[in-house]
Amino acid sequence: MMRNLVPVLAFALTGAATVALAQPQGAVRAGVSPPPSSTTLPPQDESSQYVIGPGDTLQVFVWRNPDLSQTVPVRPDGRISTPLVQNMVAIGKTPAQLAHDMEQALSEYIRSPQVNIIVTSPVGEFSQVKIIGQVAHPEAIPYHDGMKVLDVVLHAGGLTLYAAGNRAMLVRTTQGKTEQLPVRLKNLMDKGDLSQNLPVQPGDVLVVPESRF
C-alpha cells in the first residue's frame, strides 16, 4: 500500500512545482501591489487655475481609446483638433473645462468617454505673467504652479532705484472683468512682509510705478 502512495505523492509535488513556475512574473502575491495598468487614466492637471492659451501643447488622453489620445498644439486661432473632435475651442479654458467639453463631443461616438488634459508646454499668452515698470528687466515670464509675486520680481532682476514699490499693482482679468490688487513690494523686499507675497495667476500683469519726486 505504501509503495502505491509514493508515485502519487511524487506526482502531486511535481504538479505543484509546475503550477508555481507557470505563474507570470507580474502575478499578484500577498502584500504586493499589482503593476499599474496601461489603461489607467493619467492624473488631471494639478493647477485648477491654469488658463490654456495659443501656443500651448496639450496631451489629450481618452481612457481605453489610445487611437484617440494625442499630443496637440493650441493653434493661433485658439482651437485644437483630434481624430473625432475638430476645431474645439481651447483658449480661455482650464484643462478640466476643456476635458469636460471634449467628453460631451466624444459622447456622440463612444459610450461614457473619460478625457484628461495635461498642459505639457505652457507658452501661450495666457500662460505667462508679465511685469512692467520700474524693474531691471520688464518681461513676460512663463507661469508655473505655485508662482508668487516675489518669484516674478526676482526673475525680473528686482526693483530699480526709481521704483515706488509700495504702490505696485497686480492687474488681473477674470471672465472679462479687470481688478487691481495693491501690492506693497518695498515692504516685501526690504522688511520681509510675506503677507504681500501674493500668489499670481496666468495672465496677471504686475505694474511697478515710478516714484514721485
Backbone torsions as a table, in degrees:
resi	resn	phi	psi	omega
1	MET	NA	-42.0	179.0
2	MET	-63.9	-37.6	-179.7
3	ARG	-64.5	-31.3	178.7
4	ASN	-71.2	-28.8	-176.9
5	LEU	-77.7	-27.3	-175.2
6	VAL	-60.5	-49.6	178.4
7	PRO	-60.8	-36.9	-179.1
8	VAL	-63.9	-46.0	179.3
9	LEU	-64.0	-39.9	179.7
10	ALA	-63.0	-41.2	179.1
11	PHE	-65.2	-40.6	-179.0
12	ALA	-63.9	-42.2	-179.9
13	LEU	-67.4	-41.0	179.1
14	THR	-63.6	-41.8	179.1
15	GLY	-62.7	-41.0	179.4
16	ALA	-63.4	-40.4	179.5
17	ALA	-65.5	-39.4	179.4
18	THR	-62.1	-43.8	179.0
19	VAL	-61.9	-42.8	-179.0
20	ALA	-63.2	-40.7	-179.4
21	LEU	-72.2	-24.1	-177.0
22	ALA	-77.9	-13.1	-179.4
23	GLN	-68.3	135.6	179.1
24	PRO	-65.8	158.3	-177.5
25	GLN	-58.0	-35.8	-176.3
26	GLY	-89.1	15.0	-178.2
27	ALA	-61.1	146.0	-179.2
28	VAL	-77.3	128.8	176.4
29	ARG	-116.9	163.8	-178.7
30	ALA	-60.0	128.5	177.1
31	GLY	81.5	1.8	-179.3
32	VAL	-116.4	125.8	-178.6
33	SER	-77.2	144.4	178.8
34	PRO	-71.7	156.3	177.9
35	PRO	-65.7	151.9	-179.6
36	PRO	-64.3	143.2	-180.0
37	SER	-75.2	145.4	179.4
38	SER	-69.3	-13.4	-179.3
39	THR	-96.7	5.3	179.9
40	THR	-65.4	133.3	179.9
41	LEU	-70.1	127.7	-179.9
42	PRO	-62.6	157.6	-178.6
43	PRO	-67.4	150.4	177.8
44	GLN	-68.5	155.7	174.5
45	ASP	-56.3	130.3	-173.2
46	GLU	-72.1	-23.8	-176.6
47	SER	-89.5	97.7	-177.6
48	SER	-70.5	-16.9	-179.5
49	GLN	-89.9	-7.3	-175.9
50	TYR	-63.6	133.9	179.3
51	VAL	-114.0	123.6	-177.5
52	ILE	-71.6	139.0	179.1
53	GLY	-132.2	169.2	178.6
54	PRO	-63.3	138.9	-178.2
55	GLY	97.8	-17.1	176.3
56	ASP	-66.4	152.3	172.1
57	THR	-109.6	129.6	-175.3
58	LEU	-117.5	138.2	168.1
59	GLN	-98.3	120.0	-179.2
60	VAL	-106.2	113.9	179.0
61	PHE	-107.6	125.6	174.1
62	VAL	-113.1	113.5	-173.0
63	TRP	-58.2	130.5	178.3
64	ARG	64.6	16.3	176.9
65	ASN	-136.4	71.5	-176.5
66	PRO	-59.5	-28.5	179.8
67	ASP	-67.8	-20.8	-179.8
68	LEU	-96.8	-8.3	-179.7
69	SER	-84.2	126.9	-172.9
70	GLN	-141.4	158.2	166.0
71	THR	-106.9	118.2	-172.0
72	VAL	-131.9	148.8	174.4
73	PRO	-87.9	153.2	170.5
74	VAL	-84.9	117.1	-175.2
75	ARG	-69.6	165.1	178.1
76	PRO	-56.9	-25.3	177.4
77	ASP	-81.6	1.8	176.5
78	GLY	83.6	13.4	-177.0
79	ARG	-116.7	161.6	173.6
80	ILE	-129.6	160.2	176.8
81	SER	-134.8	134.2	174.7
82	THR	-127.0	171.3	-172.3
83	PRO	-49.0	-42.0	-177.8
84	LEU	-109.0	-6.1	-179.4
85	VAL	-124.1	108.3	-178.2
86	GLN	-103.6	139.1	173.0
87	ASN	56.2	44.5	175.8
88	MET	-80.2	129.3	177.9
89	VAL	-68.7	125.1	179.6
90	ALA	-113.5	-31.2	-175.0
91	ILE	-62.2	138.9	177.6
92	GLY	84.1	0.4	-179.6
93	LYS	-109.1	153.6	169.6
94	THR	-80.6	162.2	176.9
95	PRO	-55.0	-38.8	-179.5
96	ALA	-67.1	-39.3	179.1
97	GLN	-66.0	-42.5	178.9
98	LEU	-65.2	-40.3	178.2
99	ALA	-60.7	-41.1	179.0
100	HIS	-63.0	-43.8	-179.7
101	ASP	-65.0	-37.5	179.2
102	MET	-70.2	-35.0	176.0
103	GLU	-61.3	-40.9	178.5
104	GLN	-63.8	-41.8	-180.0
105	ALA	-67.7	-40.2	-178.3
106	LEU	-73.5	-20.1	-178.7
107	SER	-63.3	-15.2	175.8
108	GLU	-75.3	-17.3	-174.9
109	TYR	-115.9	-35.2	-178.4
110	ILE	-130.1	157.2	-176.8
111	ARG	-83.1	131.2	175.3
112	SER	45.4	59.7	-179.8
113	PRO	-66.7	144.8	174.8
114	GLN	-122.7	118.5	-174.3
115	VAL	-117.5	142.7	175.3
116	ASN	-130.1	134.4	179.7
117	ILE	-117.1	128.5	175.4
118	ILE	-125.2	128.4	177.4
119	VAL	-85.0	114.6	-176.4
120	THR	-95.8	-30.8	-178.8
121	SER	-135.4	89.5	-179.0
122	PRO	-80.6	100.4	-179.3
123	VAL	-126.2	-3.2	-176.8
124	GLY	-74.0	170.2	-178.2
125	GLU	-58.0	-40.0	-179.2
126	PHE	-79.7	4.0	178.2
127	SER	-107.0	17.0	-176.2
128	GLN	-126.3	161.0	170.3
129	VAL	-122.3	129.6	-177.6
130	LYS	-105.8	145.4	173.6
131	ILE	-129.0	126.5	-176.4
132	ILE	-132.3	162.3	178.7
133	GLY	102.6	-142.2	-171.2
134	GLN	-85.0	68.3	172.0
135	VAL	-129.5	163.1	-175.7
136	ALA	-61.4	-40.5	-177.0
137	HIS	-137.9	85.0	175.9
138	PRO	-59.3	130.3	-174.8
139	GLU	-164.4	171.7	171.9
140	ALA	-100.5	129.8	-174.1
141	ILE	-115.0	131.4	176.7
142	PRO	-58.2	131.2	180.0
143	TYR	-75.4	144.0	169.5
144	HIS	-137.5	156.4	-176.1
145	ASP	-60.1	131.4	178.7
146	GLY	88.7	4.6	-178.8
147	MET	-65.2	141.6	178.5
148	LYS	-128.6	172.9	-176.1
149	VAL	-55.3	-44.3	-177.9
150	LEU	-61.4	-36.9	176.8
151	ASP	-59.5	-42.4	-178.1
152	VAL	-66.4	-46.1	-177.9
153	VAL	-63.8	-44.8	-179.1
154	LEU	-66.1	-36.9	178.7
155	HIS	-63.8	-32.0	-179.6
156	ALA	-86.6	5.1	175.5
157	GLY	90.2	7.8	178.2
158	GLY	87.7	177.7	-177.9
159	LEU	-81.8	152.9	174.4
160	THR	-86.6	173.5	178.8
161	LEU	-66.1	-21.1	-175.6
162	TYR	-98.6	8.9	-175.8
163	ALA	-79.0	135.3	170.5
164	ALA	-94.8	77.3	-171.2
165	GLY	-58.1	-35.2	-177.0
166	ASN	-81.2	1.6	174.5
167	ARG	-112.2	18.4	179.5
168	ALA	-69.3	155.0	-179.7
169	MET	-133.6	137.7	171.9
170	LEU	-101.5	110.1	-175.8
171	VAL	-94.3	124.1	-175.1
172	ARG	-131.2	133.5	177.4
173	THR	-112.5	119.8	-179.4
174	THR	-128.0	119.6	179.8
175	GLN	51.1	44.7	175.8
176	GLY	82.4	-5.2	-179.6
177	LYS	-106.6	132.1	-178.4
178	THR	-102.5	133.6	176.2
179	GLU	-129.0	152.3	179.5
180	GLN	-117.2	120.8	-179.2
181	LEU	-105.5	115.6	179.6
182	PRO	-67.1	138.6	179.1
183	VAL	-133.0	123.0	177.6
184	ARG	-89.5	84.0	-175.5
185	LEU	-66.7	-35.4	-179.6
186	LYS	-63.1	-41.6	177.6
187	ASN	-65.1	-36.4	179.1
188	LEU	-66.8	-46.2	-174.8
189	MET	-76.8	-41.6	-173.0
190	ASP	-92.0	-32.8	-174.4
191	LYS	-110.7	-3.7	178.7
192	GLY	70.1	30.3	179.9
193	ASP	-77.9	92.0	-174.7
194	LEU	-70.5	-10.8	175.7
195	SER	-66.3	-18.5	179.3
196	GLN	-91.4	-2.9	179.9
197	ASN	-85.4	71.9	-174.1
198	LEU	-72.6	145.8	172.7
199	PRO	-69.5	143.4	178.2
200	VAL	-107.4	163.1	179.9
201	GLN	-126.1	157.4	177.5
202	PRO	-55.5	135.2	179.9
203	GLY	92.9	-9.4	179.0
204	ASP	-65.2	150.9	174.7
205	VAL	-126.8	120.6	177.0
206	LEU	-95.1	117.2	-176.2
207	VAL	-106.9	123.6	179.1
208	VAL	-114.5	106.3	-176.1
209	PRO	-77.6	172.5	179.2
210	GLU	-89.5	146.9	179.2
211	SER	-66.1	150.6	176.2
212	ARG	-95.7	126.7	-179.2
213	PHE	-110.0	NA	NA
